Amino acid sequence: MRVRNEKGFTLIELLVVVAIIGILAAIAIPQFSAYRAQGFNARASSDLRNLATAEEAYFAANASYTATVAQLTGFKQSPGVTIAIVPAASAFTASASHGNGDKTFNWDSANGGLQNAP
């Protein structure tokens, strides 16, 4: 009678491990995507706040607001963030969003700043 020294895993054990990994991946991947979107949203919100500071500095120097980001000294727009500025005589509005985010943020200087804070 021979005794075989078998080492390794059975097919059933391997299938169970693969199934468990698949279930964990199905739970983790959507959460990871949500965290990425939050990061992109935070980048757009931060750019909008920095833009508002730069606009107020521009207004202090020129007595008017600008619609052009390039005229704002010290402001650097983050990659992927889209900004739109609408200047008025005594106030300005602006909006910012990121292409990979899921929110658009609005700034209204006449109504107290950021309108839809994260």
N, CA, C and O atoms as CSV, one atom per row, in Angstrom:
chain,resi,resn,atom,element,x,y,z
A,1,MET,N,N,0.846,-1.169,0.000
A,1,MET,CA,C,0.000,0.000,0.000
A,1,MET,C,C,0.897,1.240,0.000
A,1,MET,O,O,1.787,1.397,0.836
A,2,ARG,N,N,0.627,2.096,-0.958
A,2,ARG,CA,C,1.411,3.316,-1.079
A,2,ARG,C,C,0.695,4.484,-0.452
A,2,ARG,O,O,-0.523,4.613,-0.570
A,3,VAL,N,N,1.446,5.333,0.215
A,3,VAL,CA,C,0.900,6.567,0.782
A,3,VAL,C,C,1.435,7.708,-0.074
A,3,VAL,O,O,2.644,7.920,-0.175
A,4,ARG,N,N,0.525,8.422,-0.674
A,4,ARG,CA,C,0.950,9.529,-1.524
A,4,ARG,C,C,1.047,10.795,-0.704
A,4,ARG,O,O,0.154,11.105,0.084
A,5,ASN,N,N,2.107,11.509,-0.884
A,5,ASN,CA,C,2.314,12.774,-0.191
A,5,ASN,C,C,1.814,13.880,-1.117
A,5,ASN,O,O,2.559,14.391,-1.954
A,6,GLU,N,N,0.569,14.234,-0.956
A,6,GLU,CA,C,-0.036,15.237,-1.837
A,6,GLU,C,C,0.081,16.610,-1.203
A,6,GLU,O,O,-0.232,16.804,-0.028
A,7,LYS,N,N,0.540,17.563,-2.013
A,7,LYS,CA,C,0.641,18.944,-1.568
A,7,LYS,C,C,-0.128,19.814,-2.544
A,7,LYS,O,O,-0.176,19.522,-3.739
A,8,GLY,N,N,-0.733,20.886,-2.037
A,8,GLY,CA,C,-1.457,21.809,-2.906
A,8,GLY,C,C,-2.905,21.934,-2.483
A,8,GLY,O,O,-3.325,21.421,-1.446
A,9,PHE,N,N,-3.648,22.628,-3.314
A,9,PHE,CA,C,-5.049,22.906,-3.019
A,9,PHE,C,C,-5.933,22.143,-3.987
A,9,PHE,O,O,-5.536,21.858,-5.117
A,10,THR,N,N,-7.122,21.819,-3.540
A,10,THR,CA,C,-8.071,21.169,-4.427
A,10,THR,C,C,-8.759,22.222,-5.286
A,10,THR,O,O,-8.692,23.418,-5.001
A,11,LEU,N,N,-9.411,21.764,-6.325
A,11,LEU,CA,C,-10.110,22.673,-7.237
A,11,LEU,C,C,-11.224,23.429,-6.508
A,11,LEU,O,O,-11.432,24.615,-6.761
A,12,ILE,N,N,-11.922,22.769,-5.628
A,12,ILE,CA,C,-13.005,23.410,-4.866
A,12,ILE,C,C,-12.446,24.539,-3.995
A,12,ILE,O,O,-13.037,25.617,-3.933
A,13,GLU,N,N,-11.330,24.305,-3.332
A,13,GLU,CA,C,-10.730,25.343,-2.487
A,13,GLU,C,C,-10.336,26.561,-3.322
A,13,GLU,O,O,-10.548,27.699,-2.902
A,14,LEU,N,N,-9.772,26.326,-4.487
A,14,LEU,CA,C,-9.394,27.436,-5.352
A,14,LEU,C,C,-10.616,28.203,-5.858
A,14,LEU,O,O,-10.581,29.431,-5.936
A,15,LEU,N,N,-11.679,27.507,-6.196
A,15,LEU,CA,C,-12.899,28.172,-6.656
A,15,LEU,C,C,-13.531,29.019,-5.555
A,15,LEU,O,O,-14.050,30.102,-5.825
A,16,VAL,N,N,-13.491,28.535,-4.326
A,16,VAL,CA,C,-14.028,29.304,-3.202
A,16,VAL,C,C,-13.230,30.589,-2.998
A,16,VAL,O,O,-13.809,31.651,-2.768
A,17,VAL,N,N,-11.909,30.497,-3.081
A,17,VAL,CA,C,-11.065,31.688,-2.922
A,17,VAL,C,C,-11.332,32.691,-4.039
A,17,VAL,O,O,-11.428,33.889,-3.776
A,18,VAL,N,N,-11.452,32.228,-5.271
A,18,VAL,CA,C,-11.736,33.125,-6.395
A,18,VAL,C,C,-13.098,33.785,-6.219
A,18,VAL,O,O,-13.248,34.970,-6.516
A,19,ALA,N,N,-14.078,33.051,-5.749
A,19,ALA,CA,C,-15.410,33.619,-5.521
A,19,ALA,C,C,-15.371,34.696,-4.441
A,19,ALA,O,O,-16.002,35.742,-4.588
A,20,ILE,N,N,-14.649,34.453,-3.375
A,20,ILE,CA,C,-14.537,35.445,-2.294
A,20,ILE,C,C,-13.850,36.706,-2.807
A,20,ILE,O,O,-14.289,37.814,-2.499
A,21,ILE,N,N,-12.784,36.556,-3.581
A,21,ILE,CA,C,-12.093,37.721,-4.142
A,21,ILE,C,C,-13.020,38.487,-5.076
A,21,ILE,O,O,-13.013,39.718,-5.071
A,22,GLY,N,N,-13.803,37.797,-5.861
A,22,GLY,CA,C,-14.765,38.458,-6.753
A,22,GLY,C,C,-15.811,39.255,-5.999
A,22,GLY,O,O,-16.162,40.363,-6.406
A,23,ILE,N,N,-16.307,38.706,-4.914
A,23,ILE,CA,C,-17.302,39.414,-4.098
A,23,ILE,C,C,-16.687,40.664,-3.476
A,23,ILE,O,O,-17.311,41.725,-3.481
A,24,LEU,N,N,-15.488,40.552,-2.948
A,24,LEU,CA,C,-14.818,41.713,-2.356
A,24,LEU,C,C,-14.538,42.791,-3.402
A,24,LEU,O,O,-14.680,43.980,-3.117
A,25,ALA,N,N,-14.145,42.388,-4.601
A,25,ALA,CA,C,-13.901,43.357,-5.676
A,25,ALA,C,C,-15.199,44.052,-6.088
A,25,ALA,O,O,-15.194,45.251,-6.370
A,26,ALA,N,N,-16.294,43.323,-6.123
A,26,ALA,CA,C,-17.580,43.914,-6.494
A,26,ALA,C,C,-18.031,44.958,-5.479
A,26,ALA,O,O,-18.747,45.894,-5.833
A,27,ILE,N,N,-17.629,44.810,-4.247
A,27,ILE,CA,C,-17.962,45.785,-3.205
A,27,ILE,C,C,-16.994,46.959,-3.242
A,27,ILE,O,O,-17.414,48.104,-3.074
A,28,ALA,N,N,-15.719,46.704,-3.457
A,28,ALA,CA,C,-14.695,47.740,-3.334
A,28,ALA,C,C,-14.620,48.685,-4.528
A,28,ALA,O,O,-14.361,49.874,-4.343
A,29,ILE,N,N,-14.838,48.198,-5.737
A,29,ILE,CA,C,-14.654,49.042,-6.928
A,29,ILE,C,C,-15.638,50.216,-6.962
A,29,ILE,O,O,-15.193,51.328,-7.247
A,30,PRO,N,N,-16.923,50.057,-6.698
A,30,PRO,CA,C,-17.801,51.236,-6.672
A,30,PRO,C,C,-17.429,52.240,-5.588
A,30,PRO,O,O,-17.549,53.447,-5.795
A,31,GLN,N,N,-16.981,51.753,-4.436
A,31,GLN,CA,C,-16.560,52.665,-3.377
A,31,GLN,C,C,-15.344,53.463,-3.814
A,31,GLN,O,O,-15.257,54.661,-3.542
A,32,PHE,N,N,-14.408,52.812,-4.486
A,32,PHE,CA,C,-13.219,53.491,-4.976
A,32,PHE,C,C,-13.588,54.578,-5.978
A,32,PHE,O,O,-13.011,55.665,-5.953
A,33,SER,N,N,-14.535,54.297,-6.851
A,33,SER,CA,C,-14.983,55.291,-7.838
A,33,SER,C,C,-15.619,56.490,-7.149
A,33,SER,O,O,-15.417,57.627,-7.576
A,34,ALA,N,N,-16.376,56.255,-6.100
A,34,ALA,CA,C,-17.008,57.355,-5.365
A,34,ALA,C,C,-15.950,58.227,-4.689
A,34,ALA,O,O,-16.081,59.451,-4.662
A,35,TYR,N,N,-14.911,57.610,-4.147
A,35,TYR,CA,C,-13.841,58.386,-3.517
A,35,TYR,C,C,-13.081,59.211,-4.539
A,35,TYR,O,O,-12.675,60.336,-4.248
A,36,ARG,N,N,-12.885,58.667,-5.730
A,36,ARG,CA,C,-12.218,59.432,-6.791
A,36,ARG,C,C,-13.058,60.641,-7.179
A,36,ARG,O,O,-12.515,61.733,-7.346
A,37,ALA,N,N,-14.365,60.474,-7.326
A,37,ALA,CA,C,-15.238,61.590,-7.684
A,37,ALA,C,C,-15.200,62.665,-6.604
A,37,ALA,O,O,-15.214,63.855,-6.919
A,38,GLN,N,N,-15.154,62.267,-5.340
A,38,GLN,CA,C,-15.050,63.247,-4.257
A,38,GLN,C,C,-13.762,64.043,-4.362
A,38,GLN,O,O,-13.756,65.246,-4.104
A,39,GLY,N,N,-12.689,63.398,-4.731
A,39,GLY,CA,C,-11.414,64.084,-4.897
A,39,GLY,C,C,-11.454,65.089,-6.040
A,39,GLY,O,O,-10.944,66.202,-5.909
A,40,PHE,N,N,-12.055,64.703,-7.156
A,40,PHE,CA,C,-12.181,65.622,-8.286
A,40,PHE,C,C,-13.097,66.792,-7.944
A,40,PHE,O,O,-12.837,67.925,-8.348
A,41,ASN,N,N,-14.166,66.522,-7.201
A,41,ASN,CA,C,-15.058,67.599,-6.768
A,41,ASN,C,C,-14.331,68.575,-5.848
A,41,ASN,O,O,-14.512,69.787,-5.960
A,42,ALA,N,N,-13.516,68.053,-4.946
A,42,ALA,CA,C,-12.755,68.916,-4.035
A,42,ALA,C,C,-11.778,69.795,-4.806
A,42,ALA,O,O,-11.551,70.946,-4.435
A,43,ARG,N,N,-11.201,69.261,-5.871
A,43,ARG,CA,C,-10.279,70.049,-6.695
A,43,ARG,C,C,-11.028,71.218,-7.348
A,43,ARG,O,O,-10.515,72.336,-7.377
A,44,ALA,N,N,-12.229,70.970,-7.868
A,44,ALA,CA,C,-13.012,72.039,-8.498
A,44,ALA,C,C,-13.436,73.084,-7.468
A,44,ALA,O,O,-13.374,74.282,-7.744
A,45,SER,N,N,-13.861,72.649,-6.296
A,45,SER,CA,C,-14.268,73.571,-5.240
A,45,SER,C,C,-13.094,74.433,-4.782
A,45,SER,O,O,-13.246,75.636,-4.572
A,46,SER,N,N,-11.944,73.824,-4.633
A,46,SER,CA,C,-10.751,74.558,-4.220
A,46,SER,C,C,-10.343,75.587,-5.273
A,46,SER,O,O,-9.985,76.717,-4.942
A,47,ASP,N,N,-10.401,75.188,-6.536
A,47,ASP,CA,C,-10.079,76.142,-7.603
A,47,ASP,C,C,-11.042,77.323,-7.595
A,47,ASP,O,O,-10.634,78.459,-7.839
A,48,LEU,N,N,-12.296,77.066,-7.320
A,48,LEU,CA,C,-13.281,78.148,-7.303
A,48,LEU,C,C,-13.013,79.120,-6.156
A,48,LEU,O,O,-13.139,80.332,-6.327
A,49,ARG,N,N,-12.650,78.602,-5.008
A,49,ARG,CA,C,-12.307,79.476,-3.876
A,49,ARG,C,C,-11.052,80.307,-4.174
A,49,ARG,O,O,-11.005,81.497,-3.862
A,50,ASN,N,N,-10.053,79.685,-4.769
A,50,ASN,CA,C,-8.838,80.412,-5.128
A,50,ASN,C,C,-9.113,81.455,-6.208
A,50,ASN,O,O,-8.531,82.539,-6.194
A,51,LEU,N,N,-9.995,81.124,-7.135
A,51,LEU,CA,C,-10.383,82.075,-8.174
A,51,LEU,C,C,-11.052,83.300,-7.558
A,51,LEU,O,O,-10.793,84.429,-7.975
A,52,ALA,N,N,-11.903,83.080,-6.577
A,52,ALA,CA,C,-12.598,84.195,-5.931
A,52,ALA,C,C,-11.606,85.133,-5.249
A,52,ALA,O,O,-11.754,86.353,-5.315
A,53,THR,N,N,-10.609,84.569,-4.604
A,53,THR,CA,C,-9.578,85.398,-3.968
A,53,THR,C,C,-8.825,86.210,-5.019
A,53,THR,O,O,-8.567,87.397,-4.823
A,54,ALA,N,N,-8.474,85.571,-6.127
A,54,ALA,CA,C,-7.752,86.263,-7.195
A,54,ALA,C,C,-8.629,87.337,-7.845
A,54,ALA,O,O,-8.132,88.404,-8.205
A,55,GLU,N,N,-9.917,87.066,-7.998
A,55,GLU,CA,C,-10.839,88.067,-8.569
A,55,GLU,C,C,-10.937,89.295,-7.666
A,55,GLU,O,O,-10.954,90.427,-8.150
A,56,GLU,N,N,-11.001,89.072,-6.369
A,56,GLU,CA,C,-11.088,90.207,-5.446
A,56,GLU,C,C,-9.791,91.019,-5.465
A,56,GLU,O,O,-9.832,92.244,-5.353
A,57,ALA,N,N,-8.654,90.359,-5.602
A,57,ALA,CA,C,-7.386,91.073,-5.724
A,57,ALA,C,C,-7.349,91.872,-7.026
A,57,ALA,O,O,-6.853,92.999,-7.051
A,58,TYR,N,N,-7.868,91.295,-8.101
A,58,TYR,CA,C,-7.938,92.003,-9.382
A,58,TYR,C,C,-8.856,93.220,-9.266
A,58,TYR,O,O,-8.556,94.287,-9.803
A,59,PHE,N,N,-9.971,93.051,-8.564
A,59,PHE,CA,C,-10.913,94.161,-8.394
A,59,PHE,C,C,-10.275,95.292,-7.584
A,59,PHE,O,O,-10.480,96.469,-7.881
A,60,ALA,N,N,-9.507,94.927,-6.566
A,60,ALA,CA,C,-8.850,95.947,-5.748
A,60,ALA,C,C,-7.848,96.759,-6.568
A,60,ALA,O,O,-7.655,97.945,-6.303
A,61,ALA,N,N,-7.216,96.144,-7.548
A,61,ALA,CA,C,-6.215,96.828,-8.368
A,61,ALA,C,C,-6.817,97.561,-9.566
A,61,ALA,O,O,-6.270,98.570,-10.011
A,62,ASN,N,N,-7.946,97.061,-10.093
A,62,ASN,CA,C,-8.478,97.590,-11.352
A,62,ASN,C,C,-9.891,98.161,-11.261
A,62,ASN,O,O,-10.392,98.687,-12.255
A,63,ALA,N,N,-10.537,98.078,-10.129
A,63,ALA,CA,C,-11.904,98.567,-9.908
A,63,ALA,C,C,-12.913,97.904,-10.844
A,63,ALA,O,O,-13.950,98.490,-11.154
A,64,SER,N,N,-12.616,96.698,-11.291
A,64,SER,CA,C,-13.566,95.918,-12.086
A,64,SER,C,C,-13.171,94.449,-12.000
A,64,SER,O,O,-12.035,94.117,-11.660
A,65,TYR,N,N,-14.120,93.582,-12.309
A,65,TYR,CA,C,-13.849,92.150,-12.339
A,65,TYR,C,C,-13.507,91.736,-13.758
A,65,TYR,O,O,-13.836,92.444,-14.710
A,66,THR,N,N,-12.856,90.609,-13.904
A,66,THR,CA,C,-12.477,90.120,-15.221
A,66,THR,C,C,-13.169,88.796,-15.521
A,66,THR,O,O,-13.531,88.045,-14.615
A,67,ALA,N,N,-13.344,88.527,-16.808
A,67,ALA,CA,C,-13.925,87.258,-17.234
A,67,ALA,C,C,-12.845,86.300,-17.713
A,67,ALA,O,O,-13.147,85.176,-18.113
A,68,THR,N,N,-11.605,86.730,-17.678
A,68,THR,CA,C,-10.492,85.945,-18.206
A,68,THR,C,C,-9.603,85.445,-17.067
A,68,THR,O,O,-9.097,86.235,-16.270
A,69,VAL,N,N,-9.424,84.146,-17.004
A,69,VAL,CA,C,-8.594,83.551,-15.963
A,69,VAL,C,C,-7.136,83.987,-16.123
A,69,VAL,O,O,-6.425,84.142,-15.131
A,70,ALA,N,N,-6.693,84.183,-17.351
A,70,ALA,CA,C,-5.300,84.546,-17.608
A,70,ALA,C,C,-4.923,85.895,-16.996
A,70,ALA,O,O,-3.745,86.134,-16.728
A,71,GLN,N,N,-5.886,86.774,-16.772
A,71,GLN,CA,C,-5.605,88.090,-16.196
A,71,GLN,C,C,-5.468,88.053,-14.675
A,71,GLN,O,O,-5.068,89.048,-14.069
A,72,LEU,N,N,-5.786,86.954,-14.069
A,72,LEU,CA,C,-5.744,86.842,-12.613
A,72,LEU,C,C,-4.346,86.450,-12.154
A,72,LEU,O,O,-3.878,85.346,-12.433
A,73,THR,N,N,-3.694,87.347,-11.460
A,73,THR,CA,C,-2.338,87.109,-10.984
A,73,THR,C,C,-2.361,86.134,-9.812
A,73,THR,O,O,-3.137,86.295,-8.869
A,74,GLY,N,N,-1.499,85.122,-9.884
A,74,GLY,CA,C,-1.365,84.181,-8.787
A,74,GLY,C,C,-2.348,83.031,-8.803
A,74,GLY,O,O,-2.301,82.175,-7.920
A,75,PHE,N,N,-3.237,82.985,-9.782
A,75,PHE,CA,C,-4.199,81.882,-9.846
A,75,PHE,C,C,-3.738,80.867,-10.882
A,75,PHE,O,O,-3.440,81.213,-12.025
A,76,LYS,N,N,-3.685,79.599,-10.456
A,76,LYS,CA,C,-3.312,78.518,-11.364
A,76,LYS,C,C,-4.449,77.512,-11.384
A,76,LYS,O,O,-4.783,76.906,-10.366
A,77,GLN,N,N,-5.029,77.350,-12.547
A,77,GLN,CA,C,-6.144,76.435,-12.702
A,77,GLN,C,C,-5.644,74.993,-12.733
A,77,GLN,O,O,-4.670,74.684,-13.419
A,78,SER,N,N,-6.307,74.122,-11.998
A,78,SER,CA,C,-5.922,72.714,-11.944
A,78,SER,C,C,-6.282,72.011,-13.248
A,78,SER,O,O,-7.254,72.386,-13.905
A,79,PRO,N,N,-5.512,70.997,-13.628
A,79,PRO,CA,C,-5.844,70.249,-14.841
A,79,PRO,C,C,-7.193,69.554,-14.709
A,79,PRO,O,O,-7.498,68.961,-13.675
A,80,GLY,N,N,-7.986,69.630,-15.753
A,80,GLY,CA,C,-9.291,68.972,-15.772
A,80,GLY,C,C,-10.430,69.798,-15.220
A,80,GLY,O,O,-11.589,69.404,-15.347
A,81,VAL,N,N,-10.133,70.944,-14.605
A,81,VAL,CA,C,-11.178,71.786,-14.025
A,81,VAL,C,C,-11.615,72.818,-15.068
A,81,VAL,O,O,-10.785,73.490,-15.681
A,82,THR,N,N,-12.920,72.929,-15.256
A,82,THR,CA,C,-13.500,73.908,-16.175
A,82,THR,C,C,-14.098,75.034,-15.350
A,82,THR,O,O,-14.884,74.792,-14.434
A,83,ILE,N,N,-13.724,76.268,-15.679
A,83,ILE,CA,C,-14.193,77.434,-14.932
A,83,ILE,C,C,-14.863,78.408,-15.890
A,83,ILE,O,O,-14.360,78.658,-16.986
A,84,ALA,N,N,-15.989,78.952,-15.477
A,84,ALA,CA,C,-16.686,79.991,-16.231
A,84,ALA,C,C,-16.916,81.172,-15.301
A,84,ALA,O,O,-17.411,80.999,-14.187
A,85,ILE,N,N,-16.558,82.381,-15.754
A,85,ILE,CA,C,-16.689,83.592,-14.940
A,85,ILE,C,C,-17.616,84.569,-15.665
A,85,ILE,O,O,-17.497,84.781,-16.872
A,86,VAL,N,N,-18.538,85.156,-14.907
A,86,VAL,CA,C,-19.426,86.198,-15.442
A,86,VAL,C,C,-19.260,87.429,-14.562
A,86,VAL,O,O,-19.813,87.489,-13.464
A,87,PRO,N,N,-18.494,88.419,-15.045
A,87,PRO,CA,C,-18.304,89.626,-14.236
A,87,PRO,C,C,-19.483,90.580,-14.383
A,87,PRO,O,O,-20.160,90.604,-15.411
A,88,ALA,N,N,-19.712,91.358,-13.343
A,88,ALA,CA,C,-20.715,92.426,-13.365
A,88,ALA,C,C,-20.039,93.673,-12.812
A,88,ALA,O,O,-18.846,93.650,-12.509
A,89,ALA,N,N,-20.783,94.748,-12.678
A,89,ALA,CA,C,-20.188,96.008,-12.233
A,89,ALA,C,C,-19.645,95.923,-10.810
A,89,ALA,O,O,-18.534,96.382,-10.545
A,90,SER,N,N,-20.402,95.351,-9.909
A,90,SER,CA,C,-19.972,95.341,-8.511
A,90,SER,C,C,-19.890,93.939,-7.909
A,90,SER,O,O,-19.720,93.799,-6.698
A,91,ALA,N,N,-20.007,92.917,-8.725
A,91,ALA,CA,C,-19.957,91.543,-8.240
A,91,ALA,C,C,-19.592,90.630,-9.410
A,91,ALA,O,O,-19.486,91.082,-10.551
A,92,PHE,N,N,-19.404,89.368,-9.124
A,92,PHE,CA,C,-19.171,88.386,-10.189
A,92,PHE,C,C,-19.736,87.046,-9.760
A,92,PHE,O,O,-19.896,86.764,-8.573
A,93,THR,N,N,-20.032,86.237,-10.750
A,93,THR,CA,C,-20.425,84.854,-10.495
A,93,THR,C,C,-19.474,83.958,-11.271
A,93,THR,O,O,-18.958,84.340,-12.321
A,94,ALA,N,N,-19.254,82.791,-10.753
A,94,ALA,CA,C,-18.374,81.827,-11.405
A,94,ALA,C,C,-18.857,80.421,-11.093
A,94,ALA,O,O,-19.516,80.183,-10.081
A,95,SER,N,N,-18.522,79.507,-11.969
A,95,SER,CA,C,-18.836,78.096,-11.729
A,95,SER,C,C,-17.618,77.270,-12.093
A,95,SER,O,O,-16.839,77.651,-12.966
A,96,ALA,N,N,-17.454,76.147,-11.428
A,96,ALA,CA,C,-16.328,75.256,-11.669
A,96,ALA,C,C,-16.785,73.811,-11.538
A,96,ALA,O,O,-17.599,73.468,-10.681
A,97,SER,N,N,-16.241,72.982,-12.404
A,97,SER,CA,C,-16.505,71.544,-12.334
A,97,SER,C,C,-15.292,70.811,-12.886
A,97,SER,O,O,-14.481,71.379,-13.617
A,98,HIS,N,N,-15.186,69.558,-12.527
A,98,HIS,CA,C,-14.107,68.720,-13.041
A,98,HIS,C,C,-14.733,67.695,-13.973
A,98,HIS,O,O,-15.830,67.199,-13.714
A,99,GLY,N,N,-14.042,67.383,-15.045
A,99,GLY,CA,C,-14.562,66.430,-16.016
A,99,GLY,C,C,-14.843,65.053,-15.444
A,99,GLY,O,O,-15.721,64.349,-15.943
A,100,ASN,N,N,-14.114,64.650,-14.406
A,100,ASN,CA,C,-14.327,63.339,-13.794
A,100,ASN,C,C,-15.139,63.415,-12.509
A,100,ASN,O,O,-15.412,62.390,-11.884
A,101,GLY,N,N,-15.524,64.619,-12.112
A,101,GLY,CA,C,-16.342,64.781,-10.912
A,101,GLY,C,C,-17.810,64.673,-11.252
A,101,GLY,O,O,-18.178,64.466,-12.409
A,102,ASP,N,N,-18.651,64.816,-10.237
A,102,ASP,CA,C,-20.091,64.718,-10.472
A,102,ASP,C,C,-20.864,65.918,-9.918
A,102,ASP,O,O,-22.081,65.846,-9.742
A,103,LYS,N,N,-20.155,67.025,-9.641
A,103,LYS,CA,C,-20.818,68.221,-9.124
A,103,LYS,C,C,-20.279,69.456,-9.840
A,103,LYS,O,O,-19.139,69.476,-10.303
A,104,THR,N,N,-21.117,70.479,-9.921
A,104,THR,CA,C,-20.706,71.798,-10.387
A,104,THR,C,C,-20.891,72.757,-9.228
A,104,THR,O,O,-21.950,72.792,-8.603
A,105,PHE,N,N,-19.859,73.534,-8.944
A,105,PHE,CA,C,-19.885,74.475,-7.833
A,105,PHE,C,C,-20.081,75.879,-8.366
A,105,PHE,O,O,-19.535,76.236,-9.410
A,106,ASN,N,N,-20.859,76.674,-7.650
A,106,ASN,CA,C,-21.174,78.034,-8.065
A,106,ASN,C,C,-20.731,79.019,-6.997
A,106,ASN,O,O,-20.874,78.775,-5.798
A,107,TRP,N,N,-20.186,80.144,-7.464
A,107,TRP,CA,C,-19.745,81.218,-6.582
A,107,TRP,C,C,-20.508,82.473,-6.974
A,107,TRP,O,O,-20.575,82.822,-8.153
A,108,ASP,N,N,-21.076,83.142,-6.000
A,108,ASP,CA,C,-21.768,84.412,-6.232
A,108,ASP,C,C,-21.255,85.399,-5.196
A,108,ASP,O,O,-21.593,85.298,-4.017
A,109,SER,N,N,-20.446,86.348,-5.629
A,109,SER,CA,C,-19.829,87.266,-4.685
A,109,SER,C,C,-20.845,88.203,-4.036
A,109,SER,O,O,-20.611,88.703,-2.935
A,110,ALA,N,N,-21.969,88.443,-4.707
A,110,ALA,CA,C,-23.000,89.320,-4.132
A,110,ALA,C,C,-23.831,88.609,-3.061
A,110,ALA,O,O,-24.421,89.260,-2.199
A,111,ASN,N,N,-23.876,87.299,-3.115
A,111,ASN,CA,C,-24.707,86.525,-2.178
A,111,ASN,C,C,-23.888,85.718,-1.169
A,111,ASN,O,O,-24.400,84.751,-0.603
A,112,GLY,N,N,-22.661,86.084,-0.939
A,112,GLY,CA,C,-21.904,85.467,0.148
A,112,GLY,C,C,-20.929,84.399,-0.240
A,112,GLY,O,O,-20.414,83.711,0.642
A,113,GLY,N,N,-20.642,84.217,-1.512
A,113,GLY,CA,C,-19.596,83.273,-1.879
A,113,GLY,C,C,-20.117,81.957,-2.429
A,113,GLY,O,O,-21.020,81.934,-3.265
A,114,LEU,N,N,-19.536,80.853,-1.949
A,114,LEU,CA,C,-19.858,79.527,-2.458
A,114,LEU,C,C,-21.310,79.182,-2.134
A,114,LEU,O,O,-21.723,79.213,-0.975
A,115,GLN,N,N,-22.066,78.859,-3.156
A,115,GLN,CA,C,-23.504,78.638,-2.987
A,115,GLN,C,C,-23.852,77.184,-2.651
A,115,GLN,O,O,-24.825,76.933,-1.940
A,116,ASN,N,N,-23.088,76.250,-3.140
A,116,ASN,CA,C,-23.377,74.833,-2.876
A,116,ASN,C,C,-22.102,74.151,-2.385
A,116,ASN,O,O,-21.451,73.402,-3.113
A,117,ALA,N,N,-21.773,74.430,-1.141
A,117,ALA,CA,C,-20.548,73.896,-0.537
A,117,ALA,C,C,-20.586,72.369,-0.511
A,117,ALA,O,O,-21.652,71.768,-0.375
A,118,PRO,N,N,-19.402,71.746,-0.645
A,118,PRO,CA,C,-19.368,70.257,-0.637
A,118,PRO,C,C,-19.719,69.691,0.714
A,118,PRO,O,O,-19.736,68.472,0.887
